[in-house]
Each structure stands twice: as structure tokens, then as C-alpha cells.
Amino acid sequence: MHSLSPSVERRQFLLASAALLGGAALVRAEENLPRLPTLNEEMDRALRSAPLRLQFRGTTPKELASWQQEFATKLRTLIGPHRPPERWSSEPLSSATLPDHTREEWLLKAEGVPSLPLYVLRPLSDKSKRFPIVLALHGHGPFGHEAVAGVEATPQHTQAIRSANYDYGRQLVREGYLVIAPCFTPFGRRISAEQRASKTDQCAVAFVRLMFLGQTLLGANLRDVRWALDYASQRPDAIADRVGCVGLSYGGRMTMVAAALDSRIRAAVISGALNVFQERALGGGYSCGAQVIPGLLEFGDTPEIGGLIAPRPCIWEIGTRDSLVVKDWDKKAIERLQRAYAATGKAENLEFHRFGGGHEWSGATARTMLAKHLKST
């Protein structure tokens, strides 16, 4: 190993000293300058004063219908392309017969869009029997739709299920529904093992890459929810006009958006998602590209999207220990949601179920509501 010559060592020492002195001088110079507002302070001010100018302020069914048409049109534009393909094929991937249901894995394929993996859970019964449909949408996590479908391939899968009561798809097939559980981007096996192990925010990466293509990540996942429903509706074992949608966390967020913009969904259960983007974006720490709707706060927020579901039945589950649902902000959201449902004359169709838990699925009131609106003749 060769040592540096004295002249080289001296030169490096002088350069390092100059850098340190320059940095110190810069700090001293900044101390003498007037303080400027930071980026976070400026953005927080803008977020707190966001216009939200299409909030619903009416009181009658006619006023609500007019507002819903206007806000839904704007929301569709902000989300960007989300129409499912008109022509597609389906490929079976796997099948398992379990004690009380079957679990099939399918891959939907169409030209020009990413393939969509999904699970189909069907009660064990005569093959000629038909069932109401429930879309079971998953949230963040390394296993995508697997935990929701009750796949316990590893101890880690089992732990994920137990930690959030996450297998609500499996729970609902046992209640007599045909359950469809699509896998969102960028989760589960839709990304590589290296991506799943990386500390990089895959939602942020996917959002940025799709923006270059004129799409949003939320729009891509909304397309896949609607595509999964198109597939379910064509199955001979489905009752196509009885559709519910449920989800926890990001799955709750996507349940909200899907129910708001697809009238085929007759009932919705939104769990762990009663928070508003206006609050989430404050402070500079929010980065989930899977939920970003560019320009939304110019026109509305979570309660306005939820208001598009009215008068269809909707339960918002709220764990009393869920730190992601911020007090005071949730009250504002509830008031705006209630205003929309009150205008329909069916305020009882909106329910807020608070239970003693954290960021997890409950389902305690969901079972009764879904049975009433999807099974009753």
C-alpha cells in the first residue's frame, strides 16, 4: 500500500480546511440574514386555505343530484384514465378446495394495459347456484390481495392477517358471497421480490412513472377495480346486480372512490380511511402516490367523494385507537358526509361504526348491512 507524498497530503489538508472554513462562514452569513418562510410553512398555509369550492351546501334531493353530477365529472377528469378494457381474456392460475369454499386465482389480460391478478372465493355449493358479489380490496403491505383472500402461505402471511383482522374476503365468502379480490399496483406479486424488499417508496415511484404516461396510480387501480367487477358480473355463478365493496386502509380509500364513481356498487364498507387529504398533506410527511388525485383540493376532499355514494348504504368503520384517523378533522368529514345523505332523505343509510380497535377491519355491523342490501329479495 503506497502512502501519499507530503505535498499531496498538504494539498488535501488545505482543501479540507478551506471547505470547513467556507461552511462556517456561510452559516455565520445566514445567521445575519432575515429569516424566510420555509417550504413546509408555505405549503401548509396553502393547504389550510385550499378552496374546496365544490363542497355540497344544498338540502334537497334535486340539489344533491345536480351537485353529484358536477363533482363526479370533475373528479373523473382529475383522476385521469380509468376505463377498463373492453376486450380481454381470463387465464386460470391456480385452484384450491378448502373446507367451506373454493379459492381460484385468475389473471385478466388485455392489450395495452397491465395484466390484473385476482382471487375468486366461492362458497361450496351446487355449481348452479348464484351469489351476490363482494369486491374485497386490500391495503398496503407486501402480500397484496393474498391476506384479504385468506392465503396463509407463510407465518408472515398469518401474522399480517391476525394483526389487522385482514382476511375479510375469506370471512365474507363464509357469509355466502362470491368474493373478488384484485391485486393493486404496486403490491404483492405485481412487483419483484427486490422491489418489495427495497426501502424505496414503491407507491411514489409508480405514481411518478405513470404521470409521465398521463395517468395516475389511483386511476390505474380504479380501472382494475372496475375491470374485476366486469369479470365478476359475467360469471355464471354471480348475481350481477347485487354488488358490495369493502376494504381496509388503502382498500377503504379505493372502496370509497370505486363506490363513488361506479353505480353498480350497491353497498360499501370503508374501514380505516376516514381521513381527509387536506390534513394528511400538512407537515410535509405524506408521500403515498397511490392515493394522490392531482388538483383535488381545488374542488373537494374525502367527504365530497364519499358524498357521491349517497343515498346508497355506506358504513365507515373507525377504530378508536386508529392513529391515522385524526380527531377534529374526522368531525368535519362526518358533518359534510351527513349533509349529503340528509339531502336524500335517507340519512339512515350512512353509518359510522366506532369499535375498540386500531387500524384494522371490524365487520361487526358490515355483515348485517351487506346481507340486508345484497341478499334480501
C-alpha positions in Angstrom: 0.0 0.0 0.0 1.5 3.3 -1.1 1.4 6.4 1.2 0.7 9.9 -0.2 3.6 12.2 -0.7 3.9 15.1 1.8 2.9 17.7 -0.9 -0.3 15.8 -1.8 -1.2 15.4 1.9 -0.7 19.1 2.5 -2.8 20.0 -0.5 -5.7 17.7 0.7 -5.4 19.2 4.2 -5.6 22.8 2.8 -8.7 21.9 0.7 -10.5 20.3 3.6 -9.7 23.2 5.8 -11.0 25.7 3.2 -14.2 23.7 2.9 -14.8 23.8 6.6 -14.0 27.5 6.9 -16.2 28.2 3.9 -19.1 26.3 5.5 -18.7 28.0 8.8 -18.6 31.4 7.1 -21.8 30.5 5.2 -23.5 29.6 8.5 -22.4 32.9 10.0 -23.6 34.8 7.0 -27.0 33.1 7.1 -27.4 34.0 10.8 -27.2 37.6 9.8 -29.9 37.3 7.1 -33.6 37.8 7.7 -35.5 34.5 8.1 -37.5 33.4 5.2 -40.6 31.2 5.4 -39.7 27.5 4.8 -41.2 25.4 2.0 -43.2 23.4 4.5 -44.6 26.6 6.1 -45.7 28.0 2.7 -47.3 24.7 1.6 -49.1 24.2 4.9 -50.6 27.7 4.5 -51.8 26.8 1.0 -53.2 23.5 2.2 -55.1 25.0 5.1 -56.7 27.6 2.8 -57.4 25.2 -0.1 -60.6 26.3 -1.9 -62.7 23.1 -1.8 -65.0 25.2 -3.9 -67.4 22.3 -4.9 -68.5 21.4 -1.4 -72.1 20.4 -1.3 -74.2 23.1 0.5 -77.7 22.2 -0.6 -80.5 20.5 1.3 -82.8 18.8 -1.3 -82.5 15.7 -3.5 -82.6 17.9 -6.6 -79.7 20.0 -5.4 -77.7 16.9 -4.4 -78.3 15.2 -7.8 -77.1 18.4 -9.6 -74.0 18.6 -7.3 -73.2 14.9 -7.7 -73.2 15.2 -11.5 -70.9 18.3 -11.4 -68.5 16.9 -8.8 -68.3 13.4 -10.3 -67.5 14.9 -13.7 -64.7 17.0 -12.2 -63.4 14.0 -10.2 -63.2 11.7 -13.2 -61.2 14.3 -15.0 -58.7 14.8 -12.1 -58.2 11.0 -11.7 -57.4 10.6 -15.3 -57.9 7.5 -17.5 -59.6 4.7 -15.5 -61.8 2.9 -18.0 -61.3 -0.9 -18.0 -60.5 -2.6 -21.3 -63.5 -3.5 -23.5 -61.9 -6.7 -24.8 -59.9 -9.0 -22.5 -59.3 -12.7 -21.7 -59.0 -14.6 -18.4 -56.5 -17.2 -17.6 -56.8 -19.6 -14.6 -53.6 -19.7 -12.5 -54.4 -21.9 -9.5 -57.3 -23.5 -7.6 -57.8 -24.8 -4.1 -60.7 -26.5 -2.4 -60.9 -25.5 1.2 -63.3 -26.8 4.0 -66.0 -24.3 3.3 -65.1 -22.6 0.0 -63.0 -22.7 -3.2 -60.2 -20.3 -3.9 -59.3 -19.7 -7.6 -56.5 -17.4 -8.9 -57.1 -15.7 -12.2 -55.2 -13.4 -14.5 -57.1 -10.9 -16.6 -55.2 -9.9 -19.8 -55.8 -7.2 -22.4 -53.7 -5.4 -24.9 -52.2 -2.1 -23.8 -52.8 -2.5 -20.0 -51.0 -4.4 -17.3 -52.4 -7.8 -16.5 -54.6 -8.0 -13.4 -54.3 -10.9 -10.9 -57.3 -11.6 -8.7 -58.7 -14.2 -6.4 -62.2 -15.6 -6.7 -63.6 -17.1 -3.5 -66.8 -19.1 -3.9 -68.9 -20.9 -1.2 -69.0 -24.7 -1.5 -72.5 -25.5 -3.0 -74.2 -26.7 -6.1 -72.5 -25.4 -9.2 -75.7 -23.9 -10.5 -76.1 -21.6 -7.5 -75.5 -17.9 -7.9 -74.2 -15.5 -5.3 -74.1 -11.7 -4.6 -70.7 -10.2 -5.4 -68.4 -8.6 -2.9 -65.3 -6.8 -4.1 -62.7 -7.2 -1.2 -60.0 -4.6 -1.7 -56.6 -4.7 0.1 -54.4 -2.0 1.6 -50.7 -1.5 1.8 -48.5 -4.4 2.6 -46.1 -6.9 1.0 -48.7 -9.6 0.2 -51.2 -7.6 -1.8 -54.6 -9.4 -2.1 -53.3 -12.6 -0.6 -54.0 -11.8 3.0 -57.5 -10.5 2.2 -58.2 -13.8 0.4 -57.0 -15.7 3.5 -53.9 -17.1 1.9 -51.6 -18.2 4.7 -48.6 -19.4 2.7 -46.1 -18.3 5.3 -46.1 -17.4 9.0 -45.7 -13.8 7.8 -49.0 -14.1 5.9 -50.7 -15.4 9.0 -49.3 -12.6 11.2 -50.5 -9.9 8.7 -54.0 -11.4 8.8 -54.1 -11.6 12.6 -52.6 -8.1 13.1 -55.5 -6.3 11.3 -58.2 -9.0 11.0 -57.2 -8.7 7.4 -58.9 -11.8 5.8 -62.3 -10.1 5.3 -62.6 -11.7 1.9 -62.4 -15.1 3.5 -64.8 -14.0 6.2 -67.3 -12.8 3.6 -67.2 -15.9 1.4 -68.2 -17.8 4.5 -71.2 -15.5 4.7 -72.4 -16.6 1.3 -70.9 -14.1 -1.2 -68.9 -14.6 -4.3 -65.8 -12.6 -3.3 -63.5 -11.0 -5.8 -60.1 -9.8 -4.5 -58.0 -8.0 -7.1 -54.3 -7.1 -6.5 -53.4 -3.4 -6.8 -50.3 -1.8 -8.2 -47.6 -1.7 -6.8 -48.2 -4.6 -4.3 -47.8 -8.3 -3.9 -46.5 -10.3 -6.8 -47.2 -7.4 -9.2 -43.7 -6.2 -8.2 -40.4 -8.1 -7.9 -39.1 -9.5 -4.7 -36.3 -6.9 -4.9 -38.8 -4.1 -5.0 -40.7 -5.5 -2.1 -37.5 -5.7 0.0 -36.4 -2.2 -1.0 -36.8 0.8 1.3 -37.9 2.8 -1.7 -41.5 4.1 -1.6 -42.9 2.0 -4.5 -46.2 4.0 -4.5 -44.2 7.2 -5.1 -42.2 5.6 -7.9 -45.2 4.1 -9.6 -47.1 7.4 -9.3 -44.3 9.4 -10.9 -43.8 6.9 -13.7 -47.5 6.8 -14.6 -47.7 10.6 -14.5 -45.2 10.6 -17.4 -47.8 8.5 -19.3 -50.7 10.8 -18.5 -52.1 8.5 -15.8 -52.4 8.5 -12.0 -51.7 5.4 -9.8 -55.2 5.8 -8.2 -56.7 5.9 -11.7 -54.9 2.7 -12.7 -56.2 0.9 -9.6 -59.7 2.2 -10.1 -59.6 0.8 -13.6 -58.6 -2.6 -12.1 -61.5 -2.5 -9.6 -64.0 -1.8 -12.4 -62.3 -4.5 -14.5 -62.6 -7.0 -11.7 -66.3 -6.2 -11.4 -66.7 -6.6 -15.2 -65.2 -10.0 -14.9 -67.3 -11.0 -11.8 -70.5 -9.8 -13.5 -70.0 -12.2 -16.4 -69.5 -15.2 -14.3 -72.4 -17.7 -14.3 -72.3 -18.0 -10.5 -72.7 -14.3 -9.9 -75.8 -12.2 -9.3 -74.6 -9.3 -11.3 -76.9 -6.6 -9.9 -76.1 -7.2 -6.3 -72.6 -5.9 -5.7 -70.9 -4.7 -2.5 -67.4 -3.3 -2.0 -65.3 -3.4 1.2 -61.8 -2.6 2.1 -59.4 -1.6 4.9 -56.9 1.3 4.8 -55.9 1.9 1.1 -58.6 -0.7 0.4 -61.0 1.6 2.2 -59.9 4.5 0.1 -60.3 2.6 -3.1 -63.7 1.3 -1.9 -64.8 5.0 -1.4 -63.6 6.0 -4.9 -65.0 2.9 -6.7 -68.4 3.2 -5.0 -68.5 7.0 -5.7 -67.9 6.5 -9.4 -69.4 3.1 -10.2 -73.2 2.9 -9.5 -73.2 -0.9 -9.9 -71.9 -1.0 -6.3 -75.0 -1.0 -4.1 -73.4 -1.0 -0.7 -69.9 -0.1 0.6 -67.9 -0.6 3.8 -65.0 1.7 4.2 -62.6 0.8 7.0 -59.7 2.8 8.4 -60.0 5.6 5.8 -62.0 8.4 7.5 -59.2 11.0 7.0 -59.0 13.9 4.6 -56.2 14.7 2.2 -56.1 18.3 3.4 -55.0 17.0 6.8 -52.7 14.2 5.5 -50.7 16.5 3.3 -49.9 19.0 6.1 -46.5 18.9 7.7 -44.7 17.6 4.6 -44.5 13.9 5.7 -47.2 12.5 3.4 -45.9 10.6 0.3 -48.4 7.9 -0.7 -48.6 8.2 -4.5 -51.3 5.5 -4.6 -53.8 8.0 -3.2 -52.9 11.2 -4.9 -55.6 12.9 -7.1 -53.8 16.0 -8.6 -55.8 19.2 -8.0 -58.4 17.6 -5.8 -58.3 20.2 -3.0 -59.3 22.9 -5.5 -62.7 21.3 -5.6 -63.2 19.0 -2.6 -61.8 16.2 -0.4 -62.7 12.8 1.1 -66.2 13.8 2.3 -67.1 15.1 -1.2 -66.0 11.8 -2.8 -68.0 9.9 -0.1 -71.0 12.2 -0.8 -71.2 10.7 -4.3 -72.2 7.4 -2.8 -75.4 8.8 -1.3 -78.1 7.5 -1.0 -76.6 4.0 -1.3 -75.8 2.3 2.1 -72.3 3.0 3.4 -70.6 2.2 6.6 -67.4 3.9 7.7 -65.5 1.8 10.3 -63.4 3.7 12.8 -61.1 2.1 15.3 -61.0 4.1 18.5 -57.2 3.5 18.6 -56.6 4.2 15.0 -53.9 6.9 15.0 -54.4 7.5 11.2 -57.9 9.0 11.8 -57.3 12.4 13.3 -59.8 13.9 15.7 -61.5 17.2 14.8 -60.6 16.5 11.1 -62.9 13.4 11.2 -65.7 15.5 12.7 -65.5 17.9 9.7 -65.6 15.0 7.3 -68.6 13.4 9.1 -70.6 16.7 9.0 -70.1 17.0 5.3 -71.0 13.4 4.6 -74.1 13.7 6.7 -75.2 16.8 4.8 -75.2 14.8 1.5 -77.1 11.9 2.9 -79.6 14.2 4.7 -80.4 15.8 1.4 -81.5 12.4 0.0 -84.0 11.8 2.9 -82.1 8.6 3.7 -79.8 9.7 6.4 -80.0 6.2 8.0 -78.1 4.8 5.0 -74.9 6.4 6.3 -73.4 4.8 9.4 -70.2 5.4 11.4 -69.2 2.3 13.3 -66.7 3.0 16.1 -65.2 0.0 17.6 -62.5 -0.7 20.2 -59.5 -1.4 17.9 -56.7 0.1 15.9 -56.1 0.3 12.2 -57.9 -2.9 11.4 -61.1 -4.4 10.0 -64.1 -5.0 12.3 -67.0 -6.1 10.1 -69.4 -6.2 13.1 -72.1 -4.1 11.5 -71.0 -4.7 8.0 -72.4 -8.3 7.9 -75.9 -7.2 8.7 -75.9 -4.3 6.3 -74.5 -6.3 3.4 -77.0 -9.1 3.9 -79.9 -6.6 4.0 -79.0 -4.9 0.8 -77.3 -7.8 -1.2 -79.2 -10.9 -0.1 -82.7 -9.6 0.6 -85.2 -10.1 -2.2 
